[in-house]
Amino acid sequence: MNAQQRLGATTVAGVTFSHPGAFWFGAIAVTLGVIAHLPMYLMAKDMGYRLAGMPMDTPMILGMAAIIVGIAASFYGLYPRSTAANPGTASQVRIKALDDAPITRTHVGLLVVMALGITIDVMKPTTIAFVLPGMTHEYGLESSLNPTGSVPVAYFPLVAIMGTVLGSLLWGWLGDLIGRRASILFSGIIFIATSICGAMPSFVWNMVMCFIMGVGVGGMLPIAHALMAETIPARHRSWLMVLIGSDVAGAYILTSWLAAELIPLYGWRIMWLIGAPTGVLFILLNRWIPESARFLLAKGREAEARAVMARYGAVIVEEANSEPDIDASARNQWGQLMSPEILRLTLVVGCLAIGSGLVLFGFNLWIPSNLRVLGFTEADAMLRNAALIGFPLTFLVAWMYGFWSAKKTVLLLATVTAAALFGFVLAGNEIVQSRGVLYALLVVPIWGINSLVAVLSVYSSEIYPTRIRARGTGFAAGASKAGGVLIIALVAFGIAVPSITAVALMGAIPLMMAVLATALFGIETRRRRLEEITADALQGLPS
């Protein structure tokens, strides 16, 4: 009987916790801490829910203490009893069984919960664009809407996106250390806790909490894709993951719709506060998030891996030379991403990530404010409509990536998005003269870049070995956010003016560079098993 079997059912099931009491205590403490912040927000109803300048009351202080204690307790509850890798015990389990299994209720449950989690995750940074106008007026910040303000409003998204860069790298490490499931659920706890952004009276406290929120947001998305890549059968993996990942576009539609409906009634702060109930719902659905069998095998936790594979209807076969050994040469460390065998793929992912980040956190972040400057007071509704127009194309992208070509889909999305951005550069402010042309050009960056980010997340989760897959997806997410940090920093420190033309040009040029890198070094992943892709990557094969 090995160590994992001696631990009993609390770990073998793959859907429970090492210390369940500590986890649920932490989750409840965090939720109650958030609730303690609501009375002050509600009391400000007659003032348009403006809290600027108000001191924190006692319930808020106690609530923050409860949140800190709850986060620590939940992390302890999620931390596995053993994280040391011992792959020898799993050397005879054939992981191909997962790819041969049919789609089951467990697969569907995982996909639905991951879609929910990705939607909640993407709504966080997307919300920033819609709260900036209200935040600018309440705190008297400097922006294109208020040129005489005191502190640049760009500091807020800059701090938030810096948090996402840190979170992507930190969760990449955590995902390979303590597991995909534990890392994902810890992000859910952070989602609940940081909803108190909506109740912070001062701008400084808003930035502090938004930085912490960014840490959790940056970690959730890449680890979710790593888990799905390691779990969904190869013949369905690509198109299903792109379809789920493309909920980035759905998240934008939902966020813009909520902003248009709720902000006029409850102020900009409500956009943060709605994060609490969505985070609680995600945690309550945790039983549909089993740990990755590939991760468990890589860690030598064979009994748990067998239990998880059985949940997915995989018929387990033992043989002398099993496929998990294919990536045995991959070291469980960040430097492996820069190894000679994998460097070209990392360059492709890095170029795509930085280019898409410059668009997502440059063009898309400032577009609500830029449209208002041009006289479009209904900017939120316009962006919602543009997102709705492009949303059906999400299904086309999923089909293309899964059944046509993963590499060619990446190339096409990047090229089309760059072309639309060059269209904004050529049109300039004259774009206001034609609402039809404006809508046509808006659809592509809003839909196209969200689809490219979704495809990139899937692509990066497919090309890296199991031992460093979370790090690889974390790197892709972190590089994307680094592009955002760069362009927001340019704005925050007054180096670049955040006009439509400027941010469109800064996004279009690196995207075209990413197209060149992908064309030269990209690898095809369509309907291929992860172990086959890994074997090619470790041999340095470009395709």
C-alpha positions in Angstrom: 0.0 0.0 0.0 1.6 3.3 -1.1 1.4 6.7 0.7 -1.5 7.9 -1.4 -3.6 4.9 -0.5 -2.9 5.3 3.2 -4.4 8.8 3.0 -7.8 7.3 2.4 -10.8 8.7 0.6 -10.2 12.3 1.5 -7.6 12.6 -1.3 -8.2 9.6 -3.6 -11.5 10.9 -4.9 -9.7 13.8 -6.6 -12.4 16.3 -5.6 -12.0 16.8 -1.9 -9.5 18.7 0.3 -6.5 17.7 2.4 -7.9 19.8 5.2 -11.6 20.3 4.4 -12.5 22.0 7.7 -9.8 24.6 7.2 -10.9 25.3 3.6 -14.6 25.8 4.4 -13.9 27.8 7.5 -11.7 30.1 5.3 -14.4 30.4 2.6 -17.1 31.3 5.1 -14.8 33.8 6.9 -14.0 35.5 3.6 -17.6 35.7 2.6 -18.7 37.2 6.0 -15.8 39.7 5.7 -17.2 40.9 2.4 -20.7 41.2 3.8 -19.4 43.4 6.6 -18.4 46.0 4.0 -21.9 46.3 2.5 -23.7 48.5 5.2 -21.5 51.5 4.4 -22.1 51.2 0.7 -25.9 50.9 1.2 -25.9 53.9 3.5 -24.4 56.0 0.7 -27.5 55.5 -1.5 -28.7 59.1 -1.1 -25.3 60.3 -2.2 -25.3 58.3 -5.4 -23.2 55.6 -3.7 -20.2 57.9 -3.4 -17.9 56.9 -0.6 -14.9 59.1 -1.3 -13.5 60.7 1.8 -15.5 58.6 4.3 -13.5 56.8 7.0 -13.7 53.0 7.4 -16.1 52.0 10.1 -15.6 49.2 12.6 -17.5 46.5 10.7 -15.3 47.2 7.6 -12.1 46.9 9.7 -13.3 43.6 11.3 -14.4 42.4 7.8 -10.9 43.0 6.4 -9.4 41.0 9.3 -11.8 38.1 8.6 -10.9 38.1 5.0 -7.1 37.9 5.8 -7.7 35.0 8.2 -10.0 33.3 5.7 -7.6 33.5 2.8 -4.8 31.9 5.0 -7.1 29.2 6.2 -8.4 28.3 2.8 -4.9 28.0 1.4 -4.0 25.7 4.2 -7.1 23.6 3.4 -6.1 23.3 -0.2 -2.4 22.6 0.3 -1.8 18.8 -0.4 -0.2 16.7 2.3 2.6 15.9 -0.1 3.9 17.8 -3.1 7.1 15.8 -3.7 7.3 14.3 -7.2 7.8 10.5 -7.4 6.9 9.5 -10.9 8.4 6.0 -10.6 5.2 4.5 -9.2 3.2 5.7 -12.2 5.5 4.5 -14.9 3.2 1.6 -16.0 -0.1 3.5 -16.3 -1.0 4.4 -19.9 -2.3 7.9 -19.9 -3.7 7.3 -23.5 -6.7 6.0 -21.7 -7.9 9.5 -21.1 -7.8 10.3 -24.8 -9.7 7.1 -25.7 -12.5 7.8 -23.2 -15.9 9.1 -24.4 -17.2 12.5 -23.3 -19.1 11.8 -20.0 -21.1 13.8 -17.5 -17.9 14.5 -15.6 -16.3 16.1 -18.7 -19.5 18.2 -19.2 -19.5 19.2 -15.6 -15.9 20.3 -15.7 -16.4 22.3 -18.9 -19.5 24.1 -17.5 -17.8 25.0 -14.3 -14.6 26.1 -16.1 -16.7 28.2 -18.4 -18.3 29.9 -15.4 -14.8 30.4 -13.8 -13.3 31.8 -17.0 -16.3 34.2 -17.3 -15.9 35.4 -13.7 -12.2 35.7 -14.2 -12.3 37.7 -17.4 -15.1 40.0 -16.1 -12.6 41.3 -13.4 -10.1 43.1 -15.7 -12.8 43.9 -18.3 -14.8 45.8 -15.6 -11.9 48.2 -15.2 -12.7 49.9 -18.5 -16.3 50.5 -17.3 -15.6 51.8 -13.8 -12.9 54.3 -14.8 -15.3 57.1 -15.9 -17.2 56.9 -12.6 -14.1 56.5 -10.6 -12.5 59.5 -12.3 -15.4 61.8 -11.3 -15.8 60.5 -7.7 -12.1 60.9 -6.9 -11.3 63.8 -9.1 -8.7 61.9 -11.1 -6.9 63.0 -14.2 -8.0 61.5 -17.6 -9.3 62.6 -21.0 -12.7 63.1 -19.3 -11.2 65.3 -16.6 -7.9 66.9 -17.8 -7.6 69.0 -14.6 -7.7 66.1 -12.2 -5.1 65.5 -9.5 -3.8 61.9 -9.9 -3.8 60.1 -13.3 -6.6 57.5 -13.3 -4.3 55.3 -15.3 -2.5 54.3 -12.1 -5.5 52.2 -11.2 -5.5 49.8 -14.2 -1.7 49.9 -14.1 -1.6 48.5 -10.6 -4.3 46.0 -11.4 -2.6 44.6 -14.5 0.8 44.5 -12.6 -1.1 42.2 -10.2 -2.2 39.9 -13.0 1.4 39.6 -14.2 2.5 38.5 -10.8 -0.5 36.2 -10.4 0.1 34.5 -13.8 3.7 33.6 -12.8 2.8 32.8 -9.2 -0.1 30.5 -10.1 2.0 28.9 -12.9 4.4 27.8 -10.1 1.6 26.8 -7.8 -0.2 24.8 -10.5 2.9 22.7 -11.0 3.5 22.4 -7.3 0.2 21.8 -5.5 -2.1 21.0 -8.4 -4.4 22.5 -10.9 -7.6 22.0 -8.8 -6.2 23.6 -5.6 -4.8 26.6 -7.5 -8.1 27.2 -9.3 -10.2 27.1 -6.2 -7.8 29.4 -4.4 -8.4 31.9 -7.2 -12.1 31.6 -6.4 -11.5 32.6 -2.8 -9.5 35.6 -4.0 -12.4 36.6 -6.3 -14.8 36.7 -3.3 -12.4 38.6 -1.1 -11.5 41.3 -3.6 -15.1 42.2 -4.4 -14.7 44.7 -1.5 -13.0 47.0 -4.1 -16.6 48.3 -4.5 -16.7 49.4 -0.9 -13.3 51.0 -0.5 -13.7 54.7 0.4 -10.2 55.9 -0.7 -8.5 55.6 -4.1 -5.4 54.2 -2.5 -7.3 51.3 -0.9 -9.0 50.7 -4.2 -5.6 50.3 -5.8 -4.4 47.9 -3.1 -7.4 45.7 -3.3 -7.4 45.8 -7.1 -3.8 44.7 -7.1 -4.7 41.6 -5.0 -7.7 41.0 -7.3 -5.3 41.1 -10.2 -3.1 38.4 -8.6 -6.0 36.0 -8.4 -7.3 36.9 -11.9 -3.9 36.4 -13.4 -3.7 32.9 -12.0 -7.1 31.5 -12.7 -7.2 31.5 -16.5 -3.9 29.7 -17.4 -4.4 27.0 -14.8 -8.0 26.4 -16.0 -6.7 25.8 -19.5 -3.9 23.5 -18.2 -6.5 21.4 -16.4 -8.8 21.1 -19.4 -6.0 20.3 -21.8 -4.9 17.4 -19.6 -8.4 16.1 -19.1 -10.4 16.4 -22.4 -9.9 13.6 -25.0 -7.6 14.7 -27.8 -10.2 14.4 -30.6 -12.4 16.9 -28.8 -9.9 19.0 -26.9 -9.1 21.8 -29.3 -12.5 22.9 -30.3 -14.1 22.5 -26.9 -11.3 24.4 -25.2 -11.5 27.3 -27.7 -15.3 27.3 -27.3 -15.0 27.5 -23.5 -12.0 29.9 -23.7 -13.9 32.1 -26.1 -16.2 32.9 -23.2 -13.8 35.8 -23.0 -16.1 37.4 -25.6 -19.1 36.3 -23.6 -17.6 37.9 -20.5 -17.2 41.2 -22.3 -20.8 41.1 -23.5 -22.0 40.3 -20.0 -19.8 43.0 -18.4 -20.8 45.7 -20.9 -24.5 44.8 -20.4 -24.3 44.9 -16.6 -22.4 48.2 -16.8 -25.1 49.7 -19.1 -27.9 48.5 -16.8 -26.5 48.8 -13.3 -24.1 51.7 -13.2 -26.8 54.4 -13.8 -28.8 52.9 -10.9 -26.2 51.8 -8.3 -23.0 53.6 -9.3 -19.7 52.2 -10.6 -19.0 50.4 -7.4 -21.7 47.8 -8.0 -19.5 46.3 -10.8 -17.0 45.1 -8.2 -19.5 44.0 -5.5 -21.3 41.6 -7.9 -18.0 39.6 -7.8 -18.9 38.1 -4.4 -21.9 36.0 -5.2 -20.4 34.8 -8.5 -17.3 33.7 -6.6 -19.3 31.9 -3.9 -21.2 30.1 -6.7 -18.0 29.0 -8.3 -16.7 27.5 -4.9 -19.9 25.7 -4.3 -19.5 23.9 -7.7 -16.0 22.6 -6.7 -17.0 18.9 -6.8 -17.1 19.2 -10.6 -13.4 20.1 -10.7 -11.4 16.9 -10.3 -7.6 17.1 -10.2 -5.7 16.4 -13.4 -4.8 12.7 -13.7 -1.7 13.7 -15.8 -0.5 16.0 -13.0 -1.1 13.3 -10.4 0.9 10.7 -12.4 3.7 13.2 -12.9 3.8 13.6 -9.1 3.7 9.8 -8.5 0.2 9.8 -7.0 -1.0 6.8 -8.8 -4.0 5.8 -6.6 -5.5 9.3 -7.0 -4.8 9.3 -10.7 -6.6 6.0 -11.2 -9.6 7.3 -9.3 -9.8 10.4 -11.4 -9.4 8.5 -14.6 -12.2 6.2 -13.6 -14.5 9.2 -13.1 -13.9 10.1 -16.7 -14.7 6.6 -17.9 -11.0 5.8 -18.8 -10.1 2.2 -19.1 -6.7 2.0 -17.4 -4.0 -0.1 -19.1 -0.6 -0.9 -17.7 2.5 -1.4 -20.0 6.2 -1.5 -19.6 7.0 1.9 -21.1 4.2 4.3 -20.5 3.7 7.7 -22.2 4.1 9.9 -19.1 7.8 9.1 -19.3 8.0 11.0 -22.6 8.4 14.3 -20.7 10.6 12.8 -18.0 13.5 14.9 -19.3 11.6 18.1 -18.7 12.7 19.7 -15.4 10.0 21.2 -13.2 11.4 24.7 -13.2 10.9 28.0 -15.1 14.2 27.8 -16.9 12.9 24.8 -18.9 10.8 27.2 -20.9 14.0 28.6 -22.3 15.7 25.3 -23.0 17.0 24.8 -26.6 14.2 22.3 -27.4 11.3 24.5 -26.3 12.7 28.1 -26.8 11.1 28.5 -30.3 7.7 27.7 -29.0 8.2 30.0 -26.1 9.1 32.8 -28.5 5.9 32.2 -30.5 3.8 32.3 -27.3 5.6 35.4 -26.0 5.1 37.4 -29.2 1.5 36.5 -29.5 0.9 37.2 -25.8 2.5 40.6 -25.8 0.8 41.7 -29.0 -2.6 40.6 -27.8 -2.0 42.2 -24.4 -1.2 45.6 -26.0 -4.6 45.5 -27.8 -6.6 44.0 -24.9 -5.3 46.3 -22.3 -4.6 49.3 -24.6 -7.2 49.6 -27.2 -10.1 47.8 -25.4 -9.3 49.4 -22.0 -9.5 53.0 -23.2 -12.2 52.7 -25.9 -15.1 53.6 -23.5 -13.4 56.8 -22.6 -12.2 57.6 -26.1 -15.7 57.1 -27.5 -17.1 59.6 -25.0 -14.4 62.1 -25.9 -15.6 61.8 -29.5 -19.1 62.6 -28.4 -20.6 59.1 -28.1 -22.3 59.3 -24.7 -23.8 55.8 -25.2 -20.4 54.2 -25.4 -21.1 51.3 -23.1 -24.2 50.3 -25.2 -22.2 50.7 -28.4 -19.5 48.3 -27.2 -22.1 45.8 -26.0 -23.6 45.9 -29.5 -20.3 45.5 -31.2 -19.5 42.5 -28.9 -22.9 40.9 -29.7 -22.4 41.3 -33.4 -19.1 39.5 -33.3 -20.0 36.8 -30.8 -21.5 34.3 -33.3 -18.0 34.2 -35.0 -16.8 32.5 -31.8 -18.3 29.2 -33.0 -16.5 29.6 -36.3 -13.2 30.1 -34.5 -13.7 27.0 -32.4 -14.5 24.9 -35.5 -11.4 26.3 -37.3 -9.1 25.6 -34.5 -10.4 22.1 -33.8 -11.1 20.9 -37.3 -9.1 23.0 -39.8 -5.7 24.1 -38.3 -4.6 25.4 -34.9 -1.6 27.2 -36.3 -3.5 28.8 -39.3 -6.3 29.9 -37.0 -3.8 31.8 -34.8 -2.3 33.4 -37.9 -5.7 34.4 -39.3 -7.0 36.0 -36.1 -3.8 37.9 -35.5 -3.8 39.2 -39.1 -7.4 40.3 -39.2 -7.2 42.0 -35.9 -4.1 43.9 -36.9 -5.8 45.0 -40.2 -8.8 46.4 -38.3 -6.5 48.3 -36.0 -4.7 49.8 -39.0 -8.1 50.9 -40.2 -8.6 53.0 -37.0 -5.1 54.5 -37.6 -6.0 55.5 -41.1 -9.5 56.8 -40.2 -8.4 58.8 -37.1 -11.0 61.0 -35.5 -12.9 61.2 -38.8 -14.4 57.8 -37.8 -17.2 59.7 -36.0 -18.6 60.7 -39.4 -19.7 57.1 -40.1 -21.3 55.1 -37.4 -21.5 52.0 -39.7 -17.7 52.0 -40.4 -17.1 52.6 -36.6 -19.2 49.5 -35.7 -17.5 47.4 -38.4 -14.0 48.3 -37.1 -15.0 47.9 -33.5 -16.3 44.4 -33.9 -12.9 43.0 -35.0 -10.7 44.2 -32.1 -13.3 43.5 -29.5 -14.2 40.0 -30.8 -11.0 39.2 -32.6 -8.6 40.0 -29.8 -10.8 38.2 -27.2 -10.8 35.2 -29.5 -7.1 35.4 -30.1 -6.5 35.5 -26.3 -8.7 32.4 -25.9 -6.9 30.6 -28.7 -3.5 31.5 -27.3 -4.5 30.1 -23.9 -5.5 26.8 -25.4 -2.4 26.7 -27.7 0.0 27.4 -24.8 -1.7 24.7 -22.7 -1.1 22.1 -25.5 2.5 22.6 -26.4 4.3 22.3 -23.1 5.2 19.1 -21.2 3.0 18.1 -18.2 5.7 19.0 -15.7 5.9 22.6 -16.8 2.4 23.0 -18.4 1.1 25.3 -15.7 4.3 27.4 -15.9 3.9 27.6 -19.7 0.3 28.7 -19.6 1.2 31.1 -16.7 4.0 32.5 -18.9 1.6 33.1 -21.8 -0.9 34.9 -19.5 1.9 36.9 -17.8 3.4 38.0 -21.1 -0.1 39.1 -22.2 -0.5 41.1 -19.1 3.0 42.5 -19.4 1.9 44.1 -22.7 -0.9 45.7 -20.8 1.5 47.0 -18.1 3.7 48.5 -20.8 0.9 50.4 -22.6 -0.9 51.5 -19.4 2.4 52.7 -18.0 3.0 54.8 -21.1 -0.3 56.5 -20.5 0.1 56.8 -16.7 3.4 58.6 -17.0 2.3 60.9 -19.8 4.5 59.4 -22.5 1.7 58.5 -24.8 -1.8 60.0 -25.3 -4.5 57.3 -25.1 -6.3 58.3 -28.3 -7.9 55.7 -30.5 -5.2 56.2 -33.2 -2.3 55.8 -30.8 -3.5 52.7 -29.0 -4.5 51.1 -32.3 -1.1 51.6 -33.8 0.7 50.3 -30.7 -1.3 47.1 -30.9 -1.2 46.6 -34.6 2.6 46.6 -35.0 3.5 43.9 -32.5 0.6 41.7 -33.7 2.1 41.7 -37.2 5.5 40.7 -35.6 3.6 37.9 -33.8 2.2 36.7 -37.2 5.7 36.4 -38.5 7.0 34.4 -35.5 4.0 32.0 -35.7 4.5 31.5 -39.4 8.1 30.6 -38.8 8.1 28.6 -35.6 4.5 27.6 -34.8 3.6 24.0 -34.2 0.4 22.2 -35.3 -1.6 20.8 -32.4 -5.0 20.0 -34.0 -6.4 16.7 -32.7 -3.0 15.5 -31.5 -2.4 13.9 -28.2 -0.5 15.9 -25.7 2.2 13.3 -25.5 2.8 13.4 -29.2 3.1 17.2 -29.2 5.4 17.0 -26.2 7.6 14.4 -28.0 8.0 16.8 -31.0 8.6 19.8 -28.8 11.4 18.0 -26.8 13.0 17.0 -30.1 12.9 20.6 -31.3 10.6 20.0 -34.2 8.8 23.1 -35.4 5.8 21.2 -36.8 
